[in-house]
Amino acid sequence: MTRPKKRAAKEEAVPVPNDEAPHSRSRGFATVAAIAILLSLAVKLAVLNFPHDEVDEEIYWQLTSGWLKTGHYTLRGTEVLKSVSPGIYDHPLFHHPPLFSVLLAPFVKAEDRRAAAALPWAGHLLAIGAVAWIVRRVALARSTPPTPFSLAAIVPIFGIALDPILVFLSRRLWMDSLLAGFAALAVALAFEAVSSERRRSALFAFSGLALAAGALLKLVALLALLPVALLIILRVEERKERLRALALVAAPIALLVGPWLVVFFREYGTIYPSWIAPDADSLARFPFVRATVERPFFYYLKELALAQPLVLVLAALLVTRARRAPRPETLALGGWAALSLAALSVLGATGTGFQMRYLCPMLPALYALLFVLFEPGEGETSTWPLIALAAVVYAGIGGAVNLTSLISDDFVSLIELAGRLKG
């Protein structure tokens, strides 16, 4: 009679899965993200007193100032037109959507350019949080999830925090960091939506809202629609639910971006401002602009490898994982990075030129994809996180050097910078 009681006691002693572990891991990822954000802020402190008088900064400052005074979203009547090409900027309606000017308006009213640096900083911090969110969601879905404080989780989160291009952009009143932040947020919300039964509709709608916000900065942000759509198609099982999810994402984009496209088309008869490509006047007056146009088609790929060798680590990981069936996460994030690189390279080669800051909308994809590919196979002990950590440290040093250097208005890799100084 006693044996059954002992067996029952033993059975009662077996640990029962509960929801505490996932919640604990979630708090751990939030802690890692907070530390990464603080580190990113600390790196940026060196440029708080930097001037904001670069040409593009002046363009947006005066565009916003004129809009507040006259109600017209145009550079006509502003002083900056004397120092830029009229063929590109002297038009009745500015060529980019107005969200950046909307966000910049309070700082213009206060005439506080230093405080306006909060905008590019906020974009970078949003990208950090979004990448951490994606890493957390992918980790929780694994049968043997890494801890938030494992090297595999820390490297991609700290990698985006120290991304050399995003760090470099903290010195300028440019919109590109915000593009990265909104694009990453849209994808993070989609990751959460396809993995959750609760608030799924709201998450899809907010993903579309984040995409719309990015598109109202620059339409190129819509490249992030690819990973969102792929996640829905590959992870939502029922056809009716897939269509509903796609509609929820598309609705905010149509409602918010559609009116801008209508207004723009009514003004110019097109939705693509072909006149933004540097013209003969810009090429003659600005050597830097001419240099960006003369760069080769493979410029972004080459410069990414030099600036952030993490892309080489990603390439090697993709090769070593080639025999495995690709996960939906790999297809979504890899497709996002590949499409963005190809599209931006085509735009650069067809006249708009190549500048490293244009890559911002795809940068979060690299770090999120890194974590997805870190998962080792059966019986495999991976050293890839250590290799990736070395790449992140190298890139972080390059970002810090570029941040505090006034040598160039475009990012220059450590290797190229050393060559310039030596020459």
Beta strands, then each sheet from edge to edge (+ up, - down):
end
